[in-house]
């Protein structure tokens, strides 16, 4: 049976568990609640959760979620899990605030609640697992360009909108570490508004305005694909490397063509694994979620919580020709 078939089967098992009598009561039952079933990113996270369960021993994963990405659907799922008296809920939220009352009810019943990937307001969970941090992402996007420019060179940034909070913070964090990459010169920053056609034109403009350009960094999944296509169409594969943040399914062609040597995004398998280990630690009393706590995450190291009981899992995961085939069909 393929990995994806196993994951789909586990979702069916989860549905049965939610509607029938509880099984394997001696096991620690951890519910991995996703935004919606049938999404490759979350099916990959479920694979990581099962890996953690096997490693921990005596853990049963209930992989579940609504059929569409609504808060109402997740509330129904959470209520069913409360009725089943699961030990822990690890949720990627469809709404930061709307789930809080139901999740508070779960915690009042003694159920451990954490959020991961997409967070819940602090009063509705014990901790939140961010895939990465602004500082780690900022460093990674310039490192991806610099790694292929040992003698330095010209790079440009193709971002989303001028007001995109996350992209602006990542670029700011990138600027802070430029001293770690001598010889790398950021010659321009442009904005494609997360529109494919505008991002394509902006990438074309960068190559025309800077004939010696060596790399385009796009910290947006729309921009990176558009920039890679612009490089191919300009006949500059091998001259201009496109990198940044993207999805394996959308960037596989760019890696194959050579328009992109590598790019990054968080690894959903690692996310599901880490969320499961964290939920287990809290549910079994092996750790307490409080500011400054360092909670073990198995092979992913440990999570250090800030004043909001949030922490960053790891550097963004790098995808290149060595691993793109393993991920391009997942998300």
C-alpha positions in Angstrom: 0.0 0.0 0.0 1.3 3.4 -0.9 2.0 6.1 1.7 -0.9 8.2 0.5 -3.3 5.2 0.5 -2.2 4.4 4.0 -2.9 8.0 5.1 -6.3 8.0 3.4 -7.0 4.7 5.1 -6.1 6.2 8.5 -8.6 9.0 7.8 -11.3 6.4 7.3 -10.3 4.7 10.6 -10.4 8.1 12.3 -14.0 8.6 11.1 -14.9 5.2 12.4 -13.4 6.0 15.7 -15.4 9.2 16.0 -18.7 7.5 15.3 -18.1 4.1 17.1 -16.9 3.0 20.5 -13.5 4.0 21.6 -10.8 1.4 20.9 -7.4 0.7 22.4 -8.2 2.7 25.6 -4.7 1.9 27.0 -3.1 3.9 24.2 -2.5 7.6 24.4 -4.9 8.9 21.7 -3.7 12.0 19.9 -6.0 13.6 17.4 -4.3 15.4 14.5 -7.0 17.8 13.4 -6.3 19.4 10.0 -7.9 22.2 8.0 -9.6 19.8 5.7 -9.2 16.2 4.6 -7.9 15.3 1.2 -5.1 17.9 1.2 -1.6 16.6 0.3 0.2 18.9 2.8 -1.8 17.5 5.7 -1.7 13.9 4.5 2.1 14.3 4.6 1.8 15.7 8.2 -0.2 12.6 9.1 2.7 10.5 7.8 5.0 12.3 10.3 2.4 11.8 13.1 2.4 8.1 12.5 6.2 8.1 12.5 6.2 9.8 15.9 3.6 7.4 17.2 5.7 4.4 16.2 8.7 5.9 17.8 6.9 6.8 21.1 5.0 3.5 21.4 1.5 3.1 22.8 0.2 6.0 20.8 -2.8 6.0 18.5 -3.2 8.8 15.9 -6.6 9.9 15.0 -6.2 11.8 11.7 -9.3 13.9 11.1 -10.7 17.1 10.0 -13.8 18.6 8.2 -14.5 18.2 4.5 -14.0 21.9 3.8 -11.8 24.6 5.4 -14.3 26.1 7.8 -14.2 26.8 11.5 -17.7 25.3 11.8 -16.5 22.0 10.4 -13.5 21.9 12.8 -15.8 22.7 15.8 -17.9 19.7 15.0 -14.8 17.5 14.8 -13.5 18.9 18.1 -16.8 18.2 19.9 -16.7 14.6 18.6 -13.2 14.2 19.9 -14.2 15.6 23.3 -17.0 13.0 23.4 -14.4 10.3 22.7 -12.3 11.6 25.5 -9.1 11.7 23.5 -5.9 12.5 25.4 -4.7 15.3 23.1 -5.8 17.5 20.2 -3.2 19.0 17.8 -4.9 21.3 15.4 -4.1 23.4 12.4 -6.8 26.1 12.7 -9.2 27.4 10.1 -9.8 30.4 12.4 -7.7 31.9 15.1 -10.5 32.9 17.4 -13.7 31.0 16.5 -12.3 27.7 17.8 -11.3 29.0 21.2 -14.6 28.3 23.1 -14.7 24.7 22.0 -11.0 24.1 22.6 -11.3 25.7 26.1 -14.1 23.1 26.7 -11.7 20.4 25.6 -9.0 21.7 28.0 -11.6 21.9 30.8 -12.2 18.2 30.3 -8.5 17.5 30.8 -7.6 17.2 27.1 -4.2 18.6 26.0 -4.6 21.1 23.2 -1.9 22.5 21.0 -2.0 24.3 17.6 0.5 23.9 14.8 1.0 25.4 11.3 -2.0 27.7 11.6 -2.4 29.0 15.2 -5.2 29.3 17.7 -5.4 32.4 20.1 -3.4 31.7 23.3 -6.4 31.2 25.5 -7.5 28.3 23.3 -4.4 26.2 23.4 -1.4 25.4 25.6 1.3 26.1 23.0 1.6 26.8 19.3 4.2 25.3 17.0 5.3 27.6 14.2 6.9 25.9 11.2 9.8 28.3 11.3 10.6 31.8 12.5 11.0 35.1 10.7 14.7 35.2 11.5 15.3 31.7 10.2 13.3 32.3 7.0 15.1 35.6 6.4 18.5 33.9 6.7 17.4 31.0 4.6 16.3 33.0 1.5 19.6 34.8 1.2 21.6 31.7 2.0 19.9 29.8 -0.8 21.2 32.4 -3.3 24.6 32.8 -1.7 25.3 29.0 -1.6 25.4 29.0 -5.4 27.5 32.2 -5.6 30.8 31.4 -3.9 32.5 34.5 -5.5 29.5 36.8 -4.7 27.2 38.4 -7.2 24.1 40.4 -7.8 20.7 39.3 -6.5 17.3 40.9 -6.6 14.1 40.3 -4.6 10.7 39.7 -6.1 8.2 40.0 -3.3 4.4 39.9 -3.0 2.8 43.3 -2.2 4.4 46.4 -0.6 2.2 45.9 2.4 2.6 42.1 2.9 3.5 41.8 6.5 5.2 38.5 6.4 7.3 39.1 3.3 8.4 42.5 4.5 9.5 41.0 7.8 11.4 38.2 6.0 13.2 40.8 3.8 14.0 42.9 6.8 15.5 39.8 8.6 17.4 39.0 5.4 18.9 42.5 5.4 20.1 42.0 9.0 22.3 39.0 8.1 23.7 40.3 4.8 27.1 40.8 6.5 27.3 37.0 6.8 27.3 36.8 3.0 30.2 39.0 1.7 30.1 39.8 -2.0 26.4 39.4 -2.3 24.8 42.6 -3.5 21.0 43.1 -3.4 20.5 45.4 -6.4 16.7 45.8 -6.4 13.4 44.8 -4.7 10.2 44.7 -6.8 6.7 43.6 -6.1 4.5 41.3 -8.1 1.4 41.6 -5.9 1.2 37.8 -5.8 -0.2 37.9 -9.3 1.4 35.5 -11.7 1.4 37.8 -14.7 2.6 40.9 -12.8 5.3 38.8 -11.1 6.4 37.5 -14.5 6.7 41.0 -15.9 8.6 42.2 -12.8 11.1 39.3 -13.2 11.6 40.2 -16.8 12.2 43.8 -15.8 14.8 42.8 -13.3 16.8 40.8 -15.9 16.6 43.7 -18.4 17.6 46.4 -15.8 20.4 44.3 -14.4 22.2 42.3 -17.2 24.7 40.9 -14.6 22.0 39.6 -12.3 22.8 36.2 -10.8 19.8 35.3 -8.7 16.1 36.3 -8.1 14.9 35.6 -4.5 11.1 35.3 -4.3 9.7 34.8 -0.8 6.3 34.0 -2.2 5.0 30.8 -3.9 3.4 32.8 -6.7 6.4 34.9 -7.4 9.0 32.1 -7.4 7.1 30.1 -10.1 6.6 33.2 -12.3 10.2 34.2 -12.0 11.4 30.7 -12.9 9.2 30.8 -16.1 10.6 34.3 -16.9 14.2 33.0 -16.7 13.3 30.0 -18.9 11.6 32.3 -21.5 14.6 34.7 -21.4 17.0 31.9 -22.2 18.9 32.6 -19.0 18.8 29.2 -17.3 22.2 28.7 -15.8 22.8 32.5 -15.6 20.0 33.5 -13.3 19.1 31.2 -10.4 15.5 31.6 -9.0 15.1 30.7 -5.3 13.0 31.6 -2.3 9.9 30.0 -0.9 7.7 27.7 -3.0 5.8 24.4 -3.2 7.4 21.2 -4.5 4.4 20.5 -6.7 4.7 23.9 -8.4 8.5 24.1 -8.5 9.3 20.6 -9.8 9.5 21.9 -13.4 11.8 24.7 -12.4 14.2 22.3 -10.7 14.1 20.0 -13.7 14.8 22.8 -16.2 17.6 24.3 -14.0 15.9 27.6 -13.6 16.0 26.9 -9.9 18.8 25.2 -8.1 17.0 25.0 -4.8 14.2 26.6 -2.8 12.6 26.1 0.6 9.4 25.7 2.5 8.6 23.9 5.8 8.4 20.1 5.6 4.9 18.9 6.6 6.2 15.5 7.6 8.4 17.1 10.2 5.5 19.3 11.3 3.2 16.4 11.9 6.0 14.5 13.7 6.9 17.5 15.9 3.2 18.3 16.8 2.6 14.7 17.9 5.7 14.5 20.1 4.8 17.9 21.7 1.2 16.8 22.4 2.5 13.5 23.8 4.9 15.3 26.1 2.2 17.6 27.5 -0.4 14.9 27.8 1.9 12.5 29.7 3.2 15.2 32.0 6.7 15.1 30.6 6.7 18.8 30.0 4.8 22.0 30.9 3.9 24.7 28.4 5.2 27.9 29.9 7.4 30.8 28.7 11.0 29.8 28.4 10.3 26.1 28.5 12.3 23.8 26.2 10.2 20.8 25.2 11.8 17.8 23.4 10.6 17.1 19.9 12.4 13.8 19.2 14.6 13.9 16.0 13.6 17.6 15.5 15.5 18.7 18.7 13.5 20.9 21.1 11.0 23.7 21.0 11.7 26.8 23.0 8.6 28.7 24.0 8.3 32.5 24.0 6.1 34.7 26.1 3.1 33.7 24.1 3.9 30.0 24.4 4.9 29.8 20.8 8.0 28.4 19.3 9.7 27.7 15.9 10.3 24.2 14.7 13.3 24.6 12.5 14.9 26.2 9.4 12.7 25.9 6.3 13.4 22.6 4.6 15.4 22.9 1.4 14.2 21.1 -1.8 16.4 20.5 -4.8 17.0 17.9 -7.5 18.0 15.3 -4.8 14.5 15.2 -3.2 12.0 17.0 -5.3 10.5 13.8 -6.8 9.7 12.5 -3.3 7.6 15.6 -2.4 6.2 16.9 -5.7 3.2 14.6 -5.5 2.5 15.4 -1.9 2.0 19.2 -1.8 
